[in-house]
Amino acid sequence: MNNKFDFIAELKYKTTEKGGRRTPANSGYRPQLKFEFTEMQTSGHQFFIGTDTVKPGETVLTQIMMNSTYFYENKLEVGTEFEFREGARIIGFGKITKILNKVLEIKTST
């Protein structure tokens, strides 16, 4: 695994009936990411683990490399949920399963 990635997440693409994707998503795809604690969105490269494409309605593990990571320093943790979008349209949901960029992790006092 390359250390350029910020985290690993489980992604679920919404289906067309629910306003999601109409076609499969390809690894390397770059949707907008929006975390529940902020109004700011950032784009993120998604590189699927174990597959090159994901059909609408499927769930996949992916490595994500975000733009604007400095804005998210000390704000993410395993279990943090987010939406991913194409413009204003929500195309799916994600949940962080492992943080690879430790700068992003919420600091806990010991």
MARVO-783418 format. One record per residue: x, y, z of N, C-alpha, C, CB in turn. Coordinates in pm, 1 decimal. Glycine has a CB too. Layout:
MARVO-783418
[[X Y Z] [X Y Z] [X Y Z] [X Y Z]];
...
This chain:
MARVO-783418
[[83.9 -118.0 0.0] [0.0 0.0 0.0] [88.5 124.4 0.0] [-95.5 -0.3 121.7]];
[[56.2 219.5 -80.9] [135.0 340.7 -95.4] [97.7 440.7 14.0] [114.2 402.6 -235.0]];
[[197.6 503.4 76.6] [169.5 596.3 186.4] [117.5 732.3 139.8] [293.8 616.5 268.1]];
[[96.6 752.2 9.8] [40.5 879.1 -38.0] [-109.2 888.4 -10.3] [66.4 895.4 -187.8]];
[[-171.9 776.8 24.8] [-315.4 777.6 50.4] [-344.1 827.3 190.4] [-374.6 638.2 30.6]];
[[-459.5 892.0 206.7] [-496.8 949.2 336.4] [-573.4 851.6 424.1] [-579.5 1073.4 315.9]];
[[-660.1 772.1 362.6] [-732.6 672.2 441.3] [-791.8 564.3 352.3] [-843.2 738.5 523.1]];
[[-834.2 456.1 416.3] [-909.0 349.9 349.9] [-1052.2 363.1 397.5] [-849.6 206.2 380.8]];
[[-1145.2 348.4 304.8] [-1286.9 361.6 340.1] [-1367.7 255.5 268.9] [-1340.0 501.8 304.8]];
[[-1480.2 224.1 330.3] [-1579.6 138.8 266.6] [-1677.3 233.0 197.4] [-1652.4 43.3 370.9]];
[[-1695.6 215.1 66.6] [-1785.1 301.3 -11.2] [-1905.0 222.8 -59.3] [-1711.2 363.4 -130.7]];
[[-2019.7 287.1 -60.6] [-2140.5 228.5 -118.6] [-2198.8 329.9 -215.0] [-2244.7 188.4 -8.0]];
[[-2203.6 291.3 -341.4] [-2262.6 377.8 -442.8] [-2412.9 363.8 -441.6] [-2207.1 345.2 -581.7]];
[[-2482.0 476.6 -441.6] [-2628.7 474.9 -450.2] [-2670.2 422.7 -586.9] [-2688.4 616.8 -425.3]];
[[-2789.5 368.9 -594.6] [-2840.5 321.2 -722.9] [-2915.8 431.9 -794.8] [-2931.5 199.3 -703.1]];
[[-2936.4 415.4 -922.5] [-3004.2 515.6 -1004.8] [-3141.1 551.0 -949.5] [-3018.0 466.0 -1147.5]];
[[-3214.2 449.6 -901.6] [-3349.0 475.0 -848.9] [-3347.0 574.8 -733.1] [-3413.2 343.9 -803.0]];
[[-3234.4 580.9 -663.4] [-3222.3 671.6 -549.5] [-3140.3 795.4 -586.1] [-3158.2 599.1 -430.5]];
[[-3123.1 822.1 -712.4] [-3047.4 940.3 -755.5] [-2898.3 921.2 -757.2] [-3079.1 1054.5 -668.0]];
[[-2852.4 798.2 -761.9] [-2708.3 770.6 -759.6] [-2648.8 757.4 -898.3] [-2681.2 644.8 -681.8]];
[[-2550.9 670.1 -912.0] [-2483.1 650.2 -1040.5] [-2569.3 570.5 -1137.1] [-2349.6 579.2 -1019.7]];
[[-2552.5 600.4 -1262.8] [-2621.9 524.8 -1367.7] [-2530.0 420.8 -1430.6] [-2675.1 619.7 -1475.8]];
[[-2399.9 443.3 -1419.4] [-2301.1 353.1 -1479.3] [-2197.8 314.6 -1373.6] [-2231.8 419.6 -1602.5]];
[[-2120.3 209.4 -1396.9] [-2017.7 172.5 -1299.9] [-1914.4 283.8 -1280.6] [-1948.2 44.5 -1343.9]];
[[-1857.8 290.6 -1161.4] [-1749.0 384.1 -1131.7] [-1617.2 311.7 -1152.9] [-1759.5 440.2 -985.5]];
[[-1519.2 381.4 -1204.9] [-1387.6 323.5 -1228.3] [-1290.7 362.9 -1118.7] [-1333.6 366.7 -1363.7]];
[[-1196.0 274.0 -1089.8] [-1089.2 305.3 -996.6] [-1014.7 426.7 -1049.2] [-993.3 184.3 -977.2]];
[[-976.4 518.2 -960.7] [-911.4 642.0 -1000.8] [-1009.5 757.3 -1016.6] [-837.1 621.2 -1129.6]];
[[-1137.5 726.7 -1002.4] [-1245.2 825.7 -1012.2] [-1225.1 934.9 -906.9] [-1384.4 758.0 -994.5]];
[[-1271.2 1057.2 -935.2] [-1245.8 1171.6 -846.5] [-1371.7 1247.9 -811.3] [-1147.3 1265.6 -910.5]];
[[-1457.1 1195.7 -725.4] [-1575.3 1272.1 -685.1] [-1540.8 1372.7 -575.1] [-1686.4 1177.3 -637.0]];
[[-1638.6 1453.6 -539.1] [-1625.4 1544.5 -425.1] [-1658.1 1467.7 -297.3] [-1719.1 1669.2 -440.9]];
[[-1584.6 1493.2 -189.8] [-1610.1 1431.1 -59.5] [-1662.2 1537.5 35.3] [-1481.3 1363.8 -2.1]];
[[-1764.5 1503.6 113.3] [-1820.1 1597.5 211.1] [-1840.4 1524.9 342.7] [-1954.2 1659.0 160.8]];
[[-1772.1 1572.2 445.9] [-1783.7 1514.9 579.9] [-1896.0 1584.7 654.9] [-1650.0 1527.2 657.6]];
[[-1959.8 1511.8 745.4] [-2077.9 1563.7 815.0] [-2048.6 1684.2 903.6] [-2138.6 1455.1 898.6]];
[[-1923.8 1702.5 945.8] [-1892.2 1810.8 1039.4] [-1859.3 1943.6 970.8] [-1776.3 1769.8 1126.0]];
[[-1863.4 1949.2 838.3] [-1827.5 2072.8 768.7] [-1909.3 2091.3 641.8] [-1678.8 2073.2 734.9]];
[[-1920.0 2215.7 598.6] [-1986.8 2245.3 472.1] [-1889.4 2237.3 355.0] [-2051.4 2383.8 477.3]];
[[-1759.7 2239.7 386.0] [-1658.0 2235.3 281.6] [-1653.4 2097.8 215.6] [-1520.8 2270.7 339.4]];
[[-1632.7 2098.0 84.5] [-1612.1 1973.0 10.6] [-1470.4 1973.4 -43.6] [-1716.6 1956.2 -105.4]];
[[-1416.4 1855.6 -66.4] [-1286.4 1843.0 -131.0] [-1294.5 1728.1 -229.6] [-1172.1 1820.3 -26.8]];
[[-1211.4 1731.4 -331.1] [-1211.6 1617.1 -421.7] [-1114.7 1512.8 -367.9] [-1173.4 1659.7 -566.8]];
[[-1137.8 1389.0 -406.2] [-1051.7 1280.8 -360.2] [-1040.1 1171.6 -464.2] [-1104.0 1223.1 -230.3]];
[[-916.6 1132.6 -495.4] [-894.7 1019.0 -584.4] [-931.4 891.3 -510.5] [-747.1 1014.0 -634.3]];
[[-1012.5 807.6 -573.3] [-1051.9 679.4 -514.1] [-988.0 567.1 -594.8] [-1207.7 663.7 -510.4]];
[[-910.2 482.9 -527.9] [-849.0 367.6 -592.1] [-903.0 242.5 -524.6] [-692.8 373.6 -584.1]];
[[-989.8 172.4 -595.2] [-1057.7 56.0 -539.4] [-958.7 -55.4 -506.5] [-1163.7 4.9 -636.6]];
[[-986.3 -129.1 -400.6] [-903.4 -240.9 -358.0] [-967.6 -370.0 -408.5] [-886.4 -242.9 -202.2]];
[[-896.8 -441.5 -494.7] [-943.3 -571.9 -541.4] [-1032.6 -569.7 -663.9] [-1015.1 -638.3 -433.3]];
[[-1059.7 -451.7 -720.4] [-1142.7 -442.6 -840.7] [-1111.7 -313.1 -914.2] [-1293.4 -450.0 -805.1]];
[[-1145.7 -308.5 -1041.2] [-1125.1 -186.4 -1118.9] [-1252.1 -104.6 -1135.2] [-1070.2 -220.8 -1254.4]];
[[-1367.9 -171.2 -1119.5] [-1495.8 -100.9 -1135.3] [-1593.9 -143.8 -1026.9] [-1555.8 -127.6 -1274.8]];
[[-1686.5 -53.9 -995.9] [-1791.9 -81.6 -898.5] [-1924.7 -40.0 -960.5] [-1766.4 -6.4 -762.7]];
[[-2020.5 -129.6 -958.1] [-2152.8 -100.0 -1013.8] [-2238.5 -26.9 -911.3] [-2223.1 -229.7 -1059.3]];
[[-2337.9 49.1 -957.3] [-2429.4 114.7 -864.0] [-2489.8 13.1 -767.5] [-2540.8 188.4 -940.4]];
[[-2493.2 46.5 -639.3] [-2547.4 -42.7 -537.0] [-2444.0 -131.7 -471.9] [-2653.4 -127.4 -596.0]];
[[-2325.3 -142.2 -530.7] [-2220.0 -225.8 -473.1] [-2140.8 -149.7 -368.2] [-2126.3 -276.7 -582.4]];
[[-2078.1 -225.2 -278.4] [-1990.8 -169.2 -176.0] [-1848.7 -216.7 -204.6] [-2037.1 -211.0 -31.8]];
[[-1751.4 -130.0 -182.7] [-1612.1 -164.8 -210.1] [-1521.2 -95.5 -109.0] [-1572.7 -125.6 -355.0]];
[[-1407.3 -157.4 -80.7] [-1303.2 -90.2 -3.2] [-1218.1 -11.4 -100.6] [-1216.3 -192.1 79.1]];
[[-1176.1 107.7 -59.9] [-1096.8 192.5 -147.9] [-993.4 270.4 -68.9] [-1186.7 288.0 -225.6]];
[[-882.8 301.1 -133.9] [-783.5 392.4 -79.1] [-817.0 530.4 -134.1] [-635.6 348.5 -116.1]];
[[-813.9 631.1 -49.2] [-850.8 766.2 -92.8] [-737.0 863.8 -64.4] [-980.5 812.9 -22.1]];
[[-706.3 943.8 -166.3] [-610.1 1051.7 -154.9] [-688.8 1181.4 -175.6] [-491.3 1036.5 -259.4]];
[[-693.0 1266.7 -72.9] [-773.3 1389.5 -77.4] [-689.8 1509.9 -118.4] [-838.0 1415.5 58.3]];
[[-757.9 1608.3 -177.4] [-700.2 1741.9 -192.3] [-735.1 1818.4 -65.0] [-754.2 1816.2 -322.4]];
[[-666.1 1925.0 -37.3] [-693.5 2010.8 79.8] [-687.2 1934.1 211.2] [-830.5 2075.7 66.1]];
[[-589.9 1843.7 224.6] [-581.6 1764.4 348.4] [-556.6 1851.8 471.4] [-470.5 1660.0 336.3]];
[[-488.2 1965.1 454.5] [-456.8 2051.7 568.7] [-583.7 2096.0 641.8] [-377.8 2174.8 522.0]];
[[-695.2 2109.7 570.4] [-820.0 2152.7 632.2] [-876.2 2045.6 727.2] [-922.9 2186.2 523.8]];
[[-836.2 1920.7 707.1] [-891.2 1809.2 785.1] [-795.2 1757.1 892.4] [-928.3 1696.1 692.3]];
[[-686.4 1829.8 917.4] [-591.5 1787.0 1021.0] [-661.5 1774.3 1155.6] [-473.9 1886.1 1031.5]];
[[-638.4 1663.8 1224.4] [-694.1 1634.8 1357.2] [-847.1 1629.7 1358.3] [-646.7 1739.0 1456.3]];
[[-910.2 1593.5 1245.9] [-1056.8 1594.1 1240.7] [-1119.0 1460.1 1203.0] [-1102.1 1697.1 1143.6]];
[[-1040.0 1361.6 1163.9] [-1095.4 1234.8 1117.7] [-1060.6 1121.1 1212.8] [-1044.8 1202.8 977.7]];
[[-1143.9 1019.0 1212.4] [-1117.1 898.6 1290.8] [-1183.1 779.8 1221.4] [-1169.2 913.6 1437.6]];
[[-1142.3 660.2 1259.8] [-1205.9 540.2 1207.1] [-1354.6 548.4 1241.2] [-1140.3 409.3 1265.9]];
[[-1438.7 524.0 1144.0] [-1583.3 533.2 1163.3] [-1642.7 663.9 1113.7] [-1615.9 516.3 1308.0]];
[[-1558.4 765.0 1083.6] [-1610.6 890.6 1030.0] [-1681.7 862.9 897.6] [-1496.3 995.0 1010.6]];
[[-1802.7 914.4 884.2] [-1881.8 892.6 763.1] [-1877.7 1015.6 674.5] [-2027.0 857.4 798.4]];
[[-1897.0 994.4 545.7] [-1897.8 1104.7 450.2] [-1985.4 1069.1 331.0] [-1754.4 1138.3 404.0]];
[[-2019.8 1172.0 254.1] [-2092.9 1155.0 128.2] [-1993.5 1177.1 16.4] [-2215.5 1253.9 116.8]];
[[-2019.1 1118.0 -97.4] [-1944.5 1157.3 -215.6] [-2044.2 1195.3 -323.2] [-1849.9 1043.6 -263.9]];
[[-2004.0 1296.0 -404.0] [-2098.7 1363.9 -491.9] [-2040.2 1389.9 -630.3] [-2142.8 1494.9 -429.6]];
[[-2131.0 1409.1 -723.1] [-2099.7 1467.2 -854.0] [-2179.1 1597.1 -855.8] [-2137.5 1369.1 -978.0]];
[[-2112.0 1708.6 -839.2] [-2181.7 1836.1 -827.0] [-2269.0 1834.1 -702.7] [-2266.5 1865.3 -952.9]];
[[-2397.4 1867.1 -717.6] [-2489.2 1870.0 -603.1] [-2552.5 1733.0 -576.5] [-2599.0 1973.6 -626.8]];
[[-2531.7 1637.6 -668.0] [-2597.9 1506.8 -657.3] [-2516.7 1410.9 -570.5] [-2619.2 1445.8 -797.2]];
[[-2577.2 1358.6 -465.1] [-2511.4 1260.2 -379.1] [-2514.0 1126.4 -452.4] [-2581.6 1249.8 -237.6]];
[[-2395.6 1068.4 -475.2] [-2388.7 941.4 -548.5] [-2352.6 823.1 -459.3] [-2287.8 952.3 -660.3]];
[[-2321.8 850.8 -332.4] [-2291.0 740.1 -242.9] [-2244.4 786.9 -106.8] [-2186.6 652.0 -304.1]];
[[-2212.8 688.6 -25.4] [-2171.3 714.5 112.6] [-2046.5 633.9 145.1] [-2285.0 680.2 211.6]];
[[-1966.9 687.3 235.7] [-1844.9 618.6 275.6] [-1826.5 620.8 425.2] [-1725.3 680.5 208.5]];
[[-1739.4 531.2 472.5] [-1706.6 523.0 614.6] [-1559.8 483.9 625.5] [-1799.1 420.1 689.9]];
[[-1482.4 563.3 697.9] [-1339.4 538.2 712.9] [-1317.3 410.8 795.2] [-1269.2 659.5 779.8]];
[[-1232.1 321.7 742.4] [-1199.0 198.2 814.3] [-1055.2 198.4 865.9] [-1220.8 77.7 723.9]];
[[-968.5 281.8 805.6] [-829.0 290.8 850.9] [-771.8 423.9 804.5] [-743.2 171.1 796.6]];
[[-704.8 495.5 894.6] [-641.2 622.5 858.9] [-493.8 596.7 832.1] [-659.6 729.3 971.9]];
[[-448.5 634.6 714.2] [-309.6 613.4 674.7] [-225.4 738.4 696.7] [-302.4 571.0 528.9]];
[[-284.9 856.4 683.3] [-217.2 983.6 705.3] [-247.5 1027.1 849.6] [-263.8 1093.1 600.2]];
[[-154.6 1000.0 939.4] [-177.9 1021.5 1083.1] [-200.3 1167.8 1120.0] [-61.1 968.4 1161.8]];
[[-163.8 1260.9 1033.5] [-188.3 1404.5 1057.6] [-337.7 1431.9 1063.6] [-122.5 1491.4 947.0]];
[[-418.2 1349.3 996.8] [-563.0 1370.7 989.4] [-636.5 1319.5 1113.6] [-618.7 1302.6 865.7]];
[[-572.7 1229.0 1188.2] [-640.8 1165.7 1301.3] [-668.9 1261.6 1415.1] [-559.1 1051.3 1352.5]];
[[-785.4 1246.6 1475.5] [-819.0 1324.2 1594.9] [-719.5 1286.5 1704.6] [-967.8 1298.1 1641.1]];
[[-659.6 1387.7 1764.4] [-563.1 1363.4 1872.4] [-639.8 1340.5 2001.9] [-462.8 1483.0 1887.5]];
[[-609.2 1231.3 2068.5] [-672.5 1203.2 2198.1] [-567.6 1220.3 2307.3] [-734.4 1058.6 2201.9]];
[[-609.6 1275.2 2418.9] [-515.3 1292.9 2529.9] [-497.2 1159.4 2600.5] [-565.1 1402.3 2630.0]];
[[-374.8 1135.8 2644.3] [-343.7 1008.2 2711.2] [-320.5 1025.9 2858.2] [-222.3 943.8 2649.2]];
